Amino acid sequence: MRGAGGTNGGIGQFLIGLAMMCAGFYMLFNAIMVNSSFNMGMRLYGLNLFGGQFNITSGMVMVPFIFGIGMLFYNAKNFIGWLLTLGSLTALLFGVISAIHFSMRSMTAFELITILVLAIGGLGLFLRSFKTQ
């Protein structure tokens, strides 16, 4: 009889490892809090050029995006339109990602050790079940 993944590994190890891994990673991801400080008027990064201050990742990034979209609808082969559109989307994506803050909720050492043992121990059992014996 073939085991997990068509190998001679144990189906019991596979199921126990999968259950431990799912429970551990669920509890780990449940303990992580995600906050964002991004809004349309916020300046995350900017340039000081020619005596002026230019915001890169504020809501003003939508202005070149709109011009780029308009240029692309007029002529889809326009290089400047593609440059404006992709550059604006890149700056917006970079601004949103850089404004995300990850933090762990407060927990005891026992809770953290339990979570890590379930997640990493389950992963080890899960992967060991695919090994031929």
Secondary structure, DSSP 8 states (H G I E B T S, - for coil): ---GGGSSS-HHHHHHHHHHHHHHHHHHHHHEEEEE---TT--SSEEEETTEEEESSSGGGHHHHHHHHHHHHH-TT-HHHHHHHHHHHHHHHHHHHHTEEEEE----HHHHHHHHHHHHHHHHHHHHTTS--
